[in-house]
Amino acid sequence: MVTLAEVAQHAGVSASTVSYVLSGKRSISAGTRQRVERSIRELGYHPNAGARALASSRSNIIALMVPLRTDMYVPVMMEIAIAVATTARTHGYDVLLLTGEEGPDAVRRVAGSGLADGMILMDVELDDERLPLLRGARQPAVLIGLPADTEGLTCVDLDFKATGALCVEHLAERGHRDVAVIGEAPAVYERHTGFAERTLDGLRGRARELGLRLLHRPCEGGYDAMAVTLARILDERPGTTGFVVQNESAVEPLLALLRQQGRAVPEDVSVVAVCPEQVAVQASVRLTSVAIPAQEMGRHAVEQLVAKLGGRGGDEVVLLAPELTVRASSGPAPVP
């Protein structure tokens, strides 16, 4: 393994100069810095992580808390996690991935041990138990998600309230008056998970303004659960012609069940989904959808955290505007 002293000898400078180039603690002339950096590249030198942490009081690690629950769509969570990891590397940080449902205990462990310089938290609830600890922690944090109270917090998320409103507007413009919302699993609403609650808030608010009748039913996903949910919806509201789906595992079962009942999409019923782009375009009917910008959310979260670590960022809420893409699953409401 190449040592710092060998880099110094190769570059023709002192070991302390190499150290200053690496740490940035002192101003070094451009020519000397370039010579040292060239020697580092040519020799393949990597600073010892432990020594670097002791010298700088930094671990150069970001803790990413991703509670992996059975009622969540894991591919989206992992797409965000990959975006966090790749963006963090471009800023010189590694990522410590915490996937357990530890809640406040995970925050205490990271904050008390100095394992990481900062934290990024996902699966944020409206009244998240982790928030009081974050507000008092020494390490800065960024939430991918939006709690009810954002005071003293930095948050990045899709504007799910605007997303819900956009879906309703699209169906209303095409003449649909009875709309059913097939939501996430019941446990997601029981936890008051932010993205689900905010989408529902946007759906209900805009439906009231536009005079639409809206029926919301949570669904576990999968064929059997979707069959029960759809039967219940059509029993309560037989005139339903529009569906909004915020549950990736319910998309294909819903389309299959509608086909079995002889309800053509979009001639008889229209379907709009809030889901990843891949789910929308690979469905048996290409879905009109609002995409989940997973990569953009992960990238923004890291950039916000790096800014805070550098003393440049303040507390702010970044909401990404939703974009609805019209495909084959939505059309005019059928004439009664």
C-alpha positions in Angstrom: 0.0 0.0 0.0 1.3 3.4 -1.0 2.1 5.7 1.9 1.8 9.5 2.3 5.6 9.7 2.6 6.0 8.0 -0.8 3.6 10.4 -2.4 5.6 13.3 -0.9 8.9 11.9 -2.3 7.4 11.3 -5.7 6.0 14.9 -5.9 9.2 16.4 -4.4 7.4 18.0 -1.5 7.1 17.5 2.3 4.7 15.1 3.8 2.9 18.0 5.5 2.3 19.6 2.1 0.6 16.4 0.9 -1.5 16.4 4.0 -2.5 20.0 3.5 -3.5 19.2 -0.1 -5.7 16.3 1.1 -7.3 18.2 4.0 -7.5 21.6 2.4 -6.6 23.2 5.8 -4.0 25.5 4.2 -3.6 27.3 1.0 -1.3 25.6 -1.4 -0.1 27.1 -4.7 -1.9 25.8 -7.8 1.4 24.3 -9.3 2.2 22.4 -6.1 -1.3 21.1 -5.7 -1.4 19.8 -9.2 2.0 18.1 -8.7 0.7 16.4 -5.6 -2.6 15.4 -7.1 -0.7 13.9 -10.1 1.5 11.8 -7.8 -1.6 10.6 -5.9 -3.2 9.5 -9.2 -0.1 7.8 -10.6 0.8 6.0 -7.4 -2.9 5.1 -6.6 -2.7 6.5 -3.1 -5.8 6.3 -0.9 -5.8 8.0 2.5 -6.3 5.7 5.5 -9.9 6.2 6.5 -9.3 5.8 10.2 -6.4 8.3 10.2 -8.3 10.7 8.1 -11.3 10.6 10.4 -9.1 11.2 13.5 -7.4 14.1 11.8 -10.5 15.8 10.5 -13.1 14.7 13.0 -15.0 13.5 9.9 -15.9 10.0 8.9 -16.8 10.9 5.3 -19.8 8.6 5.7 -23.5 9.4 5.3 -26.0 7.2 7.1 -29.1 6.4 5.0 -32.0 5.1 6.9 -34.3 3.0 4.7 -36.8 0.9 6.8 -37.6 -2.0 4.5 -41.2 -2.9 5.2 -43.3 -5.6 3.5 -46.1 -3.1 2.8 -43.8 -0.8 0.8 -42.7 -1.0 -2.8 -39.0 -1.9 -2.3 -37.8 -1.3 -5.9 -38.5 2.5 -5.5 -36.8 2.6 -2.1 -33.7 0.9 -3.5 -33.7 3.2 -6.6 -33.6 6.2 -4.3 -30.9 4.5 -2.2 -28.7 3.8 -5.3 -29.1 7.4 -6.3 -28.0 8.5 -2.8 -25.0 6.2 -2.9 -23.7 7.2 -6.4 -24.2 10.9 -5.7 -22.5 10.7 -2.4 -19.4 9.1 -4.0 -19.1 12.1 -6.4 -18.8 14.2 -3.3 -16.3 11.9 -1.6 -18.7 10.2 0.8 -19.6 6.6 1.4 -23.0 5.5 2.5 -23.9 3.4 5.6 -27.2 1.7 4.8 -29.6 1.1 7.8 -32.6 -1.0 6.8 -34.1 -2.0 10.1 -37.3 -0.6 11.6 -35.4 0.9 14.5 -37.0 4.3 14.5 -35.5 6.7 17.1 -33.0 4.1 18.2 -31.3 4.2 14.8 -31.0 8.0 15.1 -29.6 7.7 18.6 -27.0 5.1 17.5 -25.7 7.2 14.6 -25.8 10.5 16.5 -24.1 9.1 19.6 -21.4 7.0 17.9 -20.1 9.4 15.3 -20.5 6.7 12.7 -21.6 9.2 10.1 -21.2 12.9 9.4 -24.8 13.3 8.4 -28.1 11.4 8.0 -30.7 10.9 5.2 -34.0 9.5 6.3 -36.7 7.8 4.2 -40.2 6.5 4.9 -41.1 9.7 6.7 -44.4 9.8 8.7 -46.4 12.9 9.3 -45.7 12.8 13.1 -42.4 10.9 12.8 -40.9 9.8 16.2 -37.4 10.5 14.8 -37.8 14.2 14.3 -37.2 15.5 17.9 -33.9 13.6 17.9 -32.9 15.0 14.5 -33.6 18.6 15.6 -31.3 18.1 18.6 -28.5 16.1 16.9 -25.1 17.4 16.2 -25.1 15.9 12.7 -27.1 17.5 10.0 -29.9 15.5 8.4 -32.1 15.6 5.3 -35.5 13.9 5.0 -36.7 12.3 1.8 -40.3 12.9 2.6 -42.4 15.5 4.3 -43.7 15.5 7.9 -46.5 17.6 9.1 -44.2 20.1 10.8 -41.1 21.0 8.8 -39.7 23.6 11.2 -36.0 23.2 11.6 -35.8 20.4 9.0 -34.5 20.0 5.5 -36.8 18.0 3.3 -36.8 16.7 -0.3 -39.9 15.1 -1.9 -42.2 14.9 -4.8 -45.1 17.3 -4.3 -47.6 14.5 -3.6 -50.5 16.8 -2.8 -50.1 18.4 -6.2 -49.8 14.9 -7.7 -53.1 13.9 -6.3 -54.7 17.1 -7.6 -53.2 16.5 -11.1 -54.6 13.0 -11.4 -58.1 14.2 -10.5 -57.9 17.1 -12.9 -56.9 14.8 -15.8 -59.9 12.6 -15.2 -62.3 15.5 -14.7 -61.2 17.1 -18.0 -62.2 13.9 -19.7 -65.7 13.9 -18.2 -65.3 11.4 -15.4 -67.5 12.2 -12.4 -67.1 9.0 -10.2 -63.5 8.2 -9.4 -62.1 5.5 -7.1 -58.7 5.6 -5.5 -56.9 2.3 -5.0 -54.4 3.2 -2.3 -51.5 1.6 -0.5 -51.8 -1.2 2.1 -53.9 -0.2 5.2 -50.7 -0.2 7.4 -49.3 2.6 5.3 -52.2 4.9 6.3 -52.2 3.6 9.9 -48.6 4.9 10.2 -49.7 8.2 8.6 -46.9 7.9 6.0 -46.4 11.3 4.5 -46.5 10.5 0.8 -49.7 8.5 1.0 -51.5 11.0 3.2 -50.5 14.0 1.1 -51.6 12.3 -2.2 -55.0 11.5 -0.7 -55.3 15.1 0.6 -54.6 16.4 -2.9 -57.1 14.0 -4.5 -59.9 14.8 -2.1 -59.4 18.6 -2.1 -59.3 18.9 -5.9 -62.3 16.5 -6.3 -64.4 18.7 -4.0 -63.4 21.8 -6.0 -64.3 20.1 -9.3 -67.5 18.4 -8.0 -66.3 14.8 -8.5 -67.4 11.9 -6.2 -64.3 10.3 -4.8 -64.0 6.9 -3.1 -60.7 5.8 -1.5 -60.0 2.2 -0.7 -56.6 0.9 0.7 -55.4 -2.4 -0.8 -52.8 -4.9 0.1 -52.0 -5.5 -3.5 -51.9 -8.8 -5.4 -54.6 -10.4 -7.3 -56.8 -11.7 -4.5 -56.8 -8.5 -2.5 -57.4 -6.4 -5.6 -60.4 -8.6 -6.5 -62.0 -8.0 -3.1 -61.2 -4.3 -3.3 -62.6 -3.9 -6.8 -65.8 -5.8 -6.0 -66.3 -3.5 -3.0 -65.8 -0.4 -5.1 -68.2 -1.4 -7.8 -70.8 -2.5 -5.3 -70.7 0.9 -3.6 -70.2 3.0 -6.7 -71.3 1.0 -9.8 -71.0 4.1 -11.9 -67.2 4.4 -11.4 -65.4 5.2 -14.6 -62.1 6.5 -13.4 -59.4 4.9 -11.2 -56.4 6.4 -9.6 -53.9 3.8 -8.4 -51.2 4.5 -5.9 -50.0 1.0 -5.3 -47.6 -0.6 -7.7 -48.5 -4.2 -6.8 -52.2 -3.6 -7.5 -51.7 -2.2 -11.1 -51.6 -5.4 -13.1 -54.2 -7.3 -11.0 -56.6 -4.3 -11.5 -56.1 -4.4 -15.3 -56.5 -8.1 -15.4 -59.7 -8.0 -13.4 -61.2 -5.2 -15.5 -60.5 -7.3 -18.7 -62.2 -10.4 -17.1 -65.3 -8.3 -16.3 -65.5 -7.0 -19.9 -64.5 -3.4 -19.0 -62.2 -2.1 -21.7 -59.5 0.4 -20.8 -59.8 3.2 -21.7 -63.2 2.9 -23.5 -65.2 1.9 -20.4 -62.9 2.9 -17.6 -59.8 5.1 -17.3 -56.8 4.3 -15.1 -54.2 6.8 -13.9 -51.3 5.6 -11.7 -48.8 7.2 -9.4 -45.8 4.9 -9.9 -42.3 4.5 -11.4 -42.0 5.1 -15.1 -41.0 1.5 -15.6 -44.2 0.2 -14.1 -46.3 2.5 -16.2 -44.7 1.6 -19.6 -44.4 -2.1 -18.9 -48.1 -2.6 -17.8 -50.4 -4.6 -20.1 -52.0 -1.3 -20.9 -49.5 1.6 -21.0 -50.5 3.7 -18.1 -51.2 7.4 -17.9 -49.1 8.2 -14.9 -47.3 10.6 -12.6 -43.8 9.2 -12.3 -41.9 8.9 -9.0 -38.6 10.8 -9.6 -36.6 8.5 -7.4 -33.1 9.4 -8.8 -33.8 13.1 -8.6 -35.0 12.8 -5.0 -31.9 10.9 -4.0 -29.6 13.3 -5.8 -31.2 16.4 -4.3 -31.1 14.9 -0.8 -27.3 14.3 -1.0 -26.6 17.7 -2.4 -28.7 19.4 0.4 -26.8 17.4 3.0 -23.3 18.1 1.5 -24.2 21.8 1.5 -25.2 21.6 5.2 -22.0 19.7 6.0 -20.0 22.5 4.3 -21.8 25.2 6.3 -23.6 26.5 3.2 -27.1 25.1 3.5 -30.0 26.1 5.6 -33.3 24.4 6.5 -35.6 24.3 3.5 -38.2 22.2 1.8 -37.6 21.2 -1.8 -40.8 19.9 -3.5 -40.4 18.5 -7.0 -43.3 19.4 -9.3 -45.3 16.4 -10.6 -45.5 15.7 -14.3 -48.4 13.6 -15.8 -47.7 11.6 -18.9 -50.8 10.7 -20.9 -50.7 7.2 -22.4 -53.2 4.5 -23.5 -55.0 4.0 -20.2 -57.1 7.2 -20.0 -59.7 8.6 -22.3 -63.2 10.2 -22.3 -65.8 9.0 -19.9 -68.3 6.7 -21.6 -71.7 8.1 -22.5 -74.3 6.7 -20.0 
